[in-house]
Amino acid sequence: MAKDIIINSTVNEARIAVLDNGSVSEIYIERTKNKGVAGNIYRGKVVKVLPGMQSAFVDIGLNKAAFLHVADVYISDMDHFSLMEDRVANEIDDEVDVDENGGIKEKVFVPIEELLQEEQEIVVQVAKEPIGQKGARITTHLTIPGRYLVLMPTYDHIGVSRRIESEEERERLKNILLSIKPDNIGLIARTVSEGSEEQELRQDMDYLMRIWSKTQNHSQQGKVPSLIYEDLDLVYRILRDMTTDDVKSIIIDNKSTFMNMKSFIREYLPDLKMDLQLYENDMPIFDYYNIEIEISRLLDRRVWLKSGGYIVIDQAEALTVIDVNTGRYVGKRNFDETVLKTNLEAAKEIALQLRLRNLGGIIIVDFIDMEKEEHKQKVLQTLENELKSDRAKASVVNISPLGLFEITRKRVQDSLTKTLSEACPYCEGRGLVKSKVTTCYDILREVRRIAPYFSKKRIFVEAHSEVVDNILNYEKESIDEIELTYSIDIEIKPNDKYHLEHFDVIPLEKM
């Protein structure tokens, strides 16, 4: 499938969209003032060791201390391999098949208090961005990605991306890695390395070794905490990680960045066969390719399907819930076929929305109930097939007894929705505000509360005009009853500048 990469680059922000045959399939945004830290390597200091959680907090110079779990602590003694083998595949872009070089060693649990002490200086890499109230997730297992390879300077093993399916090609790449890798250094062949010659892989490894040498030098000098290796900016990460054979062109609207990209390609990616174009039209590039409207839709909870059905996406702190509905679609044959068609269409759209919105962690999907087991399997197969094209590791792990599809997707940073929006200052993120009727009754209760203390006086009420209309149209009897009971006079004034929930009840001296 032919892909185009569209880049909108300014001084403050870079936005990148991937088009599959003209349709938006992925969107990435990076802002200068809130630049991501995933992939960066820091020289940090342990500030707290928590044996009860088998974790530690490490100061790496960010706003919050970073979180380090015992499973992410590298143990140089290979007889105490800990859980490192299980975590390698989750710390780089590609799924990997790690070659154990001599069999699987027994995994031995080593308490974190035996590995780290407070005030200890350590070198760590950010595995996950700070998300919500949580600090960054870090690891002492370092990985430096290149064009074809991932260098693992602390992990003496080799691996090949599982997305390279040919066993013959996998064996060829393993043999090349064994012949070129330095002692005590690990290498992983990325998906894009399929078909590459030894010379190309060796050049990439030499480049990564130069980076590691500089990183080592920085790690031995300067203050603590400090940044000792910074991953590439978004635009150059896209060049490094996403320019595969199915990408036919990259189009960018910033001349300065365009020239820098050309220089980057000449120096680091000389074998890249890519049509790099400078966009020079007056119309904004994201408007020209109809990307801007797609970004605005990513903030909507409801996503309509072509059939007339729709899905509703609700993102919580720990998980995302997706509900599927038939909507306006009534089908042509019978109910079971209508449900199946809606669910199949929804499965494809859900996989797309996970990529577009960068939704990660636990995702629960409530498809429309299906009576036939074969229909459930069709939906499951469709969903799994669509998730295979996701660059992030995503899989369906279970179908619950209630028919809920449970999905996990690797989460490294905040979702696009969190990047583009913030909690509503009025509802404080609830997504709801009090109804006009509820606010109306709040006002009447407040008036009743203070009325006994201000007999024969006037009480002034000011609220939003819609709330005032509700009081005057539907609660006139309540107002009359309060005035008669407490011998007061109530004056009500509308104010459109007020929020629907806000009101003032002020006692005055005279009636």
Secondary structure, 3 states (H helix, E strand, C coil): CCEEEEEEECCCEEEEEEEECCEEEEEEEEEHHHCCCCCCEEEEEEEEEECCCCEEEEECCCCCCEEEEHHHCCCCCCCCCCCHHHHHHHCCCCCEEEECCCCCCCCCCCCHHHCCCCCCEEEEEEEECCECCECCEEECCCCEECCCEEEECCCCCEEEECCCCCHHHHHHHHHHHHHHCCCCCEEEECHHHCCCCHHHHHHHHHHHHHHHHHHHHHHCCCCCCEEEECCCCHHHHHHHHHCCCCEEEEEECCHHHHHHHHHHHHHHCCCCCCEEEECCCCCCHHHHCCCHHHHHHCCCCEEECCCCCEEEEEECCCEEEEEEECCCCCCCCCHHHHHHHHHHHHHHHHHHHHHHHCCCEEEEEECCCCCCHHHHHHHHHHHHHHHCCCCCCEEEEEECCCCCEEEEECCCCCCHHHHHCCCCCCCCCCCCCCCHHHHHHHHHHHHHHHHHHCCCCEEEEEECHHHHHHHHHHCHHHHHHHHHHHCCEEEEEECCCCCCCCEEEEEECCC
